[in-house]
Every structure is written in C-alpha cells, then in structure tokens.
C-alpha cells in the first residue's frame, strides 16, 4: 500500500508492506467461482484534517504489479481516534 499527502507526493510518500496474512482470513477457502479476494485493512495514525491519496500494488516472489488507480480521501479534524478503511 502506498499513500501520500495530496500535492506533496515526493516529500510525504509512504510505502507500507502488508502481509497477506493480515488481509485474508485464516479460514478463507476459494469458492471456485472467482479469483478475486475482498479484504479490509485499517490505516492507522493518519494526520488529522489532511487530504491523502492511496494506491495498492500486488507483490509476489518475482515482481511488483502495476499500481491500482489512486483514491483520495480526507481525514477528519481533531486527530484520529480510530482507524480508517
């Protein structure tokens, strides 16, 4: 997962490696109908009242895939008391 403060990508870029164990439930089994997995991940300790952009890349033993389309969001004022999805 890569994220940064809007309009400040070069100075605020952060790259966070998320192990698959943190995304896929331990008891998850393929249903044979789809090769897609849906998962939640909580970004914590984000700066308050800040416009951020996030994108995802999939990494395996051989390469890092093309990043997803970037998504922008605004964190609330007053600090972060809980995590964000």
Secondary structure, 3 states (H helix, E strand, C coil): CEEEECCCHHHHCEECCCCHHHCCCCCCCCCCCCCCCCCCCCECCCCCCCEEEEECCCECCCCECCCCCCEEEECCCCCCCCCEC
